[in-house]
């Protein structure tokens, strides 16, 4: 299982973001163990200290917890917390940037709204 890391941010942050995505999409369910540091290091061919740093950030955020002798587990409420954070980030950062781009391109906002409505009906 190889992943291509980009040079725009440190690998530990990219890995943290990947774990966050998997918590949000339910691939890593609340109360369940996440893959071990050693397993991730082997699977993604990265240093185990990089994985440990990524996991530690998630522990510090209250999204993962260590169970001595058992490993790291997704905390109860992690998915809801992350979803709320991501929604807020979208509304404060991504949506305004999107709206600015629409405006710069001269696209009619009603047309965008219609496309979004239609896309929402098909998802």
VEXDREN-52465 format. One line per field, with one value per residue: residue number from 0; residue in one letter; x, y, z of N, C-alpha, C in turn. Coordinates in pm, whole numbers, plus 32768, in hexadecimal, padded with zeros to 4 digits. Layout:
seq = (NUM:...) .
type = (A:...) .
nX = (X:...) .
nY = (Y:...) .
nZ = (Z:...) .
caX = (X:...) .
caY = (Y:...) .
caZ = (Z:...) .
cX = (X:...) .
cY = (Y:...) .
cZ = (Z:...) .
END
This chain:
seq = (0:1:2:3:4:5:6:7:8:9:10:11:12:13:14:15:16:17:18:19:20:21:22:23:24:25:26:27:28:29:30:31:32:33:34:35:36:37:38:39:40:41:42:43:44:45:46:47:48:49:50:51:52:53:54:55:56:57:58:59:60:61:62:63:64:65:66:67:68:69:70:71:72:73:74:75:76:77:78:79:80:81:82:83:84:85:86:87:88:89:90:91:92:93:94:95:96:97:98:99:100:101:102:103:104:105:106:107:108:109:110:111:112:113:114:115:116:117:118:119:120:121:122) .
type = (X:X:X:X:X:X:X:X:X:X:X:X:X:X:X:X:X:X:X:X:X:X:X:X:X:X:X:X:X:X:X:X:X:X:X:X:X:X:X:X:X:X:X:X:X:X:X:X:X:X:X:X:X:X:X:X:X:X:X:X:X:X:X:X:X:X:X:X:X:X:X:X:X:X:X:X:X:X:X:X:X:X:X:X:X:X:X:X:X:X:X:X:X:X:X:X:X:X:X:X:X:X:X:X:X:X:X:X:X:X:X:X:X:X:X:X:X:X:X:X:X:X:X) .
nX = (8055:8075:80AB:80AF:816C:8159:8223:81CE:8180:81E8:8220:81B3:80D7:803D:8004:7F76:7E97:7E30:7DE2:7D1E:7C64:7C16:7B9F:7AC5:7A3E:79F4:7A91:7B4B:7ABB:7A1A:7A92:7B1A:7C54:7D69:7E50:7F8F:80B4:819D:8134:80C3:81AC:8238:8181:8166:8266:82FE:83AC:8396:8391:8323:821E:81D3:81DE:810F:8031:8042:7FF9:7EEB:7E96:7EC6:7E02:7D26:7CB1:7D12:7D64:7E49:7E64:7EF5:7FCA:7F19:7EF9:7EA8:7D75:7C45:7B9E:7A64:7974:7A23:79F9:7916:7978:7A4E:79C0:7922:79F0:7A5F:7983:7969:7A5F:7A3F:7969:79DA:7ACF:7AEE:79F8:79D7:7ABA:7A78:798E:79FE:7A99:79D2:7957:7A2C:7A46:795E:7879:7724:7681:758B:7585:7656:75EB:7511:7597:7617:7538:74C6:759C:759D:74B0:74F0:75A5) .
nY = (7F8B:80B5:8212:8353:844E:85AE:86D6:87B8:87C6:8744:85E0:8565:8605:85E0:84D3:84DE:856E:84B1:83E5:8473:849A:8391:835B:8407:83A2:82AE:81CE:819F:814C:81D8:817B:80A4:8005:80AB:8075:7FF6:80B7:8046:7FA4:8062:80F1:802C:7FE8:80DE:811D:81D2:8287:8209:82C3:83A1:834C:8325:842D:84A1:840D:845A:8567:8548:84C8:8596:8643:85C4:8500:8404:82F8:8265:8118:8067:7F66:7F10:7FBE:80D0:817D:81F2:8302:8322:83EF:846B:846E:8514:8604:863B:8651:8732:87F0:87EB:883D:8944:89AB:8995:8A4A:8B3D:8B59:8AC8:8AE7:8C07:8C37:8BA1:8C2A:8D20:8CDA:8C89:8D7F:8E13:8D8C:8DCE:8D38:8CEB:8CF5:8C7C:8BB2:8B13:8AC9:8A30:895E:88EC:889D:87D9:8723:86D5:8648:8564:84E2) .
nZ = (8000:7F8B:7F9F:7F0E:7F85:7FAE:7F79:7FF4:80FC:823F:825D:8342:8379:8295:82B2:83A3:8348:8297:8348:83D3:8302:82DF:83D1:83C5:82E0:833F:8322:83E6:84F2:8619:8757:86F9:86A9:8610:8502:856C:85CC:856A:849E:83EC:83AB:8320:8251:81C4:8195:8235:8339:8485:8553:84DB:84B2:85BC:8618:8587:85E6:86F1:86E7:86AB:8791:8846:87F0:8845:87AC:8781:8860:8944:89A0:8A89:8A2E:8971:8898:87B9:87B9:8721:87AA:885A:87C9:871F:8607:85E6:8652:85A0:84AF:84E1:84FF:83FD:8366:83C1:8370:825B:8233:828A:8205:8109:8075:805B:7FB7:7ED7:7E88:7E47:7D6D:7CB7:7C93:7C20:7B30:7AB8:7AC4:7AD9:7C0D:7C44:7B88:7BE4:7CDB:7C82:7BFE:7CDB:7D6E:7CC3:7CB8:7DC1:7DD1:7D4A:7DE2) .
caX = (8000:80CB:806A:810E:816E:817E:828A:8191:817A:822F:81DC:8162:8057:7FF0:7FD3:7F0D:7E20:7DFC:7D9C:7CA6:7C05:7BE3:7B42:7A4B:79F2:79CC:7AF0:7B7F:7A47:7A2F:7AA2:7B6A:7CE4:7DA4:7EC8:8000:811D:81F6:80ED:80BB:8234:8257:8126:817D:82F7:832C:83EA:8335:8388:82C5:8198:81BB:81C3:8089:7FD2:8045:7FA6:7E60:7E7E:7EBF:7D82:7CBB:7C72:7D43:7D92:7EA2:7E3F:7F73:7FD0:7EB6:7F0D:7E60:7CE8:7BF8:7B4C:79D5:7959:7A89:79C0:78C0:79D0:7A94:795F:7901:7A65:7A6B:7916:798C:7ACE:7A05:7919:7A2A:7B44:7ADE:7985:79F5:7B19:7A28:7937:7A53:7ABE:7959:7946:7A96:7A2C:78E3:7812:76A9:7672:7513:75AA:76A5:758D:74C5:75F2:762A:74BA:74BC:7604:7571:7445:752B:7609) .
caY = (8000:812A:8293:83B8:84C1:8628:8726:8834:87C3:86CF:855E:8546:864C:859C:8458:8506:8590:8433:83A4:84C4:8477:830A:8362:8448:834B:8235:8161:8188:8168:81FB:8109:803C:801F:80D5:8024:8019:810D:7FEE:7F78:80D5:810C:7FC5:7FF5:8159:812B:824D:8273:81F5:833E:83F6:8318:8341:84BD:84B6:83D5:84AA:85DE:851E:84B1:861B:867F:8575:84AE:837C:82E0:81F2:80B4:8023:7EDA:7EF1:8015:814F:816C:826B:8324:833A:847B:84A0:8487:858B:8677:8657:867E:87BD:8842:87F2:8891:89CF:89CF:89A8:8AC5:8BB6:8B62:8A95:8B21:8C8E:8C30:8B71:8C96:8D85:8CA5:8C92:8E0D:8E3B:8D4E:8E05:8CD0:8D11:8CAC:8C29:8B3B:8AC2:8A91:89C7:88EC:88AF:8859:8761:86C6:86A3:85E6:84EA:84A4) .
caZ = (8000:7F81:7F8F:7EE2:7FDE:7F67:7FBB:8025:818E:8274:824F:83B8:836B:822C:82EF:8401:82F8:8263:83B6:83E9:8297:82F8:8443:8393:8284:8385:830E:846D:8549:86A5:87B0:86B8:86A0:8591:84EB:85C3:8597:851D:8425:8391:837B:82BD:81DE:8178:8186:8276:83BB:84F1:85A1:8491:84D1:8649:8625:8550:8646:876C:86CF:86B3:8820:8884:87C8:8880:8745:879A:88E9:8953:8A03:8AA4:8A05:8909:8824:87AD:8797:8703:881D:8848:87A7:86C3:8582:85EF:8667:8523:844B:8503:84DE:836C:8335:83E0:8316:81D7:8230:82A0:81AD:8081:8032:802C:7F47:7E66:7E5C:7E09:7CE9:7C65:7C74:7BC3:7AAE:7A82:7ABD:7B1E:7C8A:7C3A:7B3C:7C40:7D3C:7C3D:7BEB:7D5F:7D91:7C6F:7CE5:7E43:7DBB:7D12:7E3C) .
cX = (805A:8078:80D5:8102:8195:81E3:8251:8185:81BF:81DB:8185:80DB:7FFF:7FB5:7F63:7E8C:7DDF:7DAD:7D1A:7C3C:7BC6:7B87:7ABD:79FA:79CB:7A27:7B35:7B10:7A6F:7A35:7AF7:7BFD:7D08:7E20:7F3D:8064:8178:81B5:80E5:8144:825B:8203:8148:8211:8328:8363:8380:8327:8328:8236:8174:819A:8136:801F:7FCD:7FF3:7F12:7E39:7E6D:7E3B:7D0B:7C72:7C9B:7D69:7DE8:7E6A:7EBA:7F6A:7F72:7EC7:7EBE:7DD3:7CA8:7B9C:7AB9:79C1:79BB:7A4D:796A:7914:7A17:7A36:793A:7974:7A72:79FC:7936:79FC:7A9A:79BC:796D:7A9C:7B24:7A6A:799F:7A57:7AD1:79D2:7986:7A7B:7A48:7946:79AE:7A7F:79AC:7874:779A:7694:75F5:7531:75FC:7649:753C:751A:7608:75AC:74AC:7522:75DB:7504:747C:758E:75C7) .
cY = (807C:81A6:82F5:8431:853B:8677:87A5:883A:8745:8650:8541:858D:860C:851A:8476:8524:8513:83E8:83EF:84A2:83EF:8305:839D:83EA:82C4:81BD:813B:81AD:818A:817D:809A:8067:8053:807E:8055:8072:80B9:7FC4:7FE9:80F4:80A9:7FD7:806B:8177:81B3:822A:8265:8271:83A3:83CD:833A:83D5:84DD:8486:8429:852A:85BC:84FD:8537:8662:8632:851B:841B:8372:8263:8197:805B:7F8E:7EB4:7F44:8096:8134:81F3:8286:8334:83CE:84B7:84C5:8506:860A:869D:868B:8710:881A:8856:8846:8924:8A00:89EA:8A2E:8B43:8BC7:8B3F:8AD5:8BB1:8C90:8C02:8BE2:8D04:8D59:8CAC:8D23:8E3B:8E03:8D7F:8D9F:8CFC:8CB8:8C53:8BA8:8ADC:8A7D:8A1F:894A:88A2:8861:87D6:86F8:8687:863B:8561:84A7:8456) .
cZ = (8000:7F6B:7F60:7F3C:7F8D:7FBA:7FF9:80BC:81BF:826B:82C8:83B2:8301:8262:8352:83B5:82BE:82CE:83D4:8380:82B1:8371:8414:833A:82C2:8370:8391:84CE:85D8:86FA:8778:86B2:8615:857C:8543:857C:853B:8499:83BF:8356:830D:823F:8185:8164:81BA:8300:8428:8549:855F:84B1:8561:865F:85F5:85B2:86C6:875C:86DD:8744:8865:8864:8801:881E:874E:882D:88EA:89BE:8A14:8A7F:8995:888A:882D:877D:877A:8779:87F8:882F:8744:863B:8581:85FC:85E6:84B7:8464:84E1:8447:832E:834B:8386:828A:81CE:823E:823D:811C:8036:8005:7FB5:7EC8:7E2F:7E16:7D7C:7C89:7C36:7C0D:7B37:7A6E:7A72:7B11:7B9A:7C89:7BEE:7B94:7CA4:7CFE:7C29:7C6E:7D89:7D44:7C9D:7D6A:7E36:7D8A:7D6F:7EA9) .
END
